[in-house]
Amino acid sequence: MLKYQTNMNDKTKPKLKVLWLVYGEHPIHTGISVELGKKCDLNLVMRKRHEKDKFPRNNYNQIYLEVIEKSWNLLFFPNVIRNLFAKTKTSLPPIIYFKGLTKELNKIKPDVIISNICYMPASWQAAKYCKKRKIPFIIQTETQRMPPYIIGKIFAKIILKTGYVFNRANLILPWTKDGVNFMKQNLEPKNIPKIKLLTPGINEREYHNTTHKTKSKYFRIIMVARMIPYKKYSDLLLAISILKKKGYKNIRAKLRGDGPFKPEIEKQIIALGLQKEIELIPRQESMAPQYLNADVLILPSFNEAVGMVVPEAMACGTTAIVSDTAGANTYIENGKNGFIFKTGDYNELANKIEFFLKNNKRLEQFKKNAEKHIMNNYTNKKIAEKFYTLIKEAHSQK
């Protein structure tokens, strides 16, 4: 039985069949899917291991496939040799191939296919199918810069320059402004018109609730991130230490995160004498109550793909200070609803925090601007509407 699109003049016209390769469950995808699925016949393809996970399943179909995952190390070098070339000893992602994907595609017969795993063989599977069936192929990408390790950099350049996937795409949708610039710099000129920004959205029902927002005599900072080196917790701690030495005694910061770097962070807190200023808080089902009772969220990460904690906090009426290599700076109107600072420059970070310490009225205005900006532009509903418009345009031009 055909599903029908209720927001069109011709209500007998069937909905577009859209298949979206997302690999694994993530709120970015499932949140948008709940809204996007109201507009089209939407199918999400992800790993079978996510079949029993708890996440929103309304308005779209789930397809769970076995995945063949092989490490790059099997194809190239052992870790010991690879790390001789690496600037950062980061584990490489697996190679992803969906078993039975072509069979599912032949069964569903989608009108449009979207892939969020553009460098992986799973996308090559989808691109090949789209070419054969002459249907639109859309790529989403969170890539903002070349990988720091040599093998990853070589592979990325090969994919970008040979264009096996990107040349076949009808539309390329980076998540961030930095991602748009990266794609324009590295793709062939004929691909440039295909590039459109599609920023992830937030769940407005969870994060837009100001009824519990409170006042405090303290200036309240929050940072939410995994405790690993590239999140750069140290820069926040050093910035707070600078401000404490300047005589600011009213700073209180909550750090929420887990990871192998946690013991190092705890040692640094003690070494800098910040036990009074810093509190490590446990994992919580929702961070919304913590965002509501903070003045500023800080994300100093190096090369963060997005950093959804930023728009989530902003929707709660909390301003943000974000590094210039974190994708979440896309949400910041610098000097209006938050600040962007140079990654690794903790002195500049300290200066941005001090601006708010000295200007309480400006702080309150920034917080109002942040909430308004996110709610007007970056809710899942708003992003789904934009996404669907782009999908329809790609389909009409096939």
Residue, then its C-alpha position, 0 to 999 in steps of 0.5 A: m500500500l502506498k503512503y501519501q504525502t499530506n502537505m502537497n496539493d496532489k494528495t494522491k501522489p506517493k511519498l518519495k522512498v528515501l534510504w539513508l545509510v547511517y551505519g550506527e545509531h546517533p541522535i543526529h540521525t534518529g532525531i532528524s528521522v523522526e521529523l523527516g519521516k513525516k514527509c517521505d517514506l524513510n528507511l534507515v540502514m544501520r548495523k545489526r548490533h543496534e537493533k535492540d538499542k533504545f532510540p526514537r523509531n517513530n515515522y521511519n523504518q529500520i533496516y539492520l544489516e550485518v557489517i563486514e568491518k576490517s581495520w586499516n591495519l590489516l591492509f597497511f601497517p601494524n600499529v607500531i609502524r603506523n604510529l611512527f608516521a602519526k602526529t597523533k596516535t589515534s585509532l583508525p576507523p574500520i572499513i565498512y561494508f553492508k552485507g545484503l545491502t543490494k538485496e534490500l535496495n532491490k526490495i525497497k526500490p528507493d527513489v533517493i539514497i543518502s549516505n553518511i559514510c562517504y569514504m567507506p565501501a558501503s557508500w560505493q555499494a550505494a553509488k553503484y546502485c544509484k548509477k545503475r538505476k539512475i536515481p539521485f545519490i546524496i552524500q553527507t560528510e562531517t569531514q573538515r580537514m585532512p586526517p593527521y596521520i599519513i595513511g589516512k591522508i593518502f586515502a582521503k586524497i585518493i577518494l577526493k581526487t578520483g571522485y568515485v563517490f563524490n563525482r557520482a553524487n547529485l548533492i554533497l551535504p557537509w555538516t559544518k561551515d569548515g566542512v563546506n570550505f574543505m570540500k570546495q578546496n579539495l573536490e573538482p570544480k564541477n562538484i562545487p555547485k553540489i555542495k550545500l551546508l546541512t547542519p545537524g539539529i537538536n531535539e527541541r522538546e528535550y533542550h528547550n525548557t527554561t522553567h528550571k533556570t536559576k540565578s547564582k552568585y557564581f559564574r557557572i561554566i560547563m564542559v561536556a566531552r569525552m576525557i581524551p587528549y583532543k578534547k583539550y580539557s587542559d586548556l580550560l583548566l589553564a584558562i580558569s587558573i589564569l583568571k583565579k590568579k587575576g582575582y576572580k573568585n566566583i568561577r565554578a566549573k562542572l566537567r562531565g566526561d569519562g575516558p582514559f585521560k580522566p586521571e590526568i585531568e584530576k592530577q592537573i586540577i590538583a596541581l593548579g589548585l582548582q579543587k574548589e573551582i572544578e567539579l567532576i559530575p557523573r553521567q546523566e540521562s539528559m544534560a538539559p538540567q545542567y545546561l539550564n543552570a550554567d552561564v557558558l558552555i566551553l568546547p576547546s576541542f581540536n578538530e571536533a566533527v561537530g560537538m552537539v553539546v554546543p547547540e543543545a546548551m544554547a537552546c537552553g539559554t546558555t552561551a558558548i565559547v568554542s574553538d575554531t577547529a570544532g565544527a560547532n563553531t558553525y552555530i556561533e555568531n561570534g561576538k553576538n551569541g558566543f565566542i570563537f577562539k583559536t584552538g590551543d590558545y588558553n590565554e585567549l580563552a581566558n580573555k573570552i571568559e573574562f569578558f563575561l565576568k566583567n559584563n553581566k548585562r552582555l552575558e545575559q544578552f548573549k544567552k538570549n541570543a543563543e537560545k533564539h538563534i538555535m530555536n529559529n534555525y537548528t531544531n530537528k524540525k527546521i533541519a528536516e524541512k531543509f533536508y527534505t527540500l534538498i532531497k526533492e530538488a535532487h530528485s527533480q533534477k535526476 
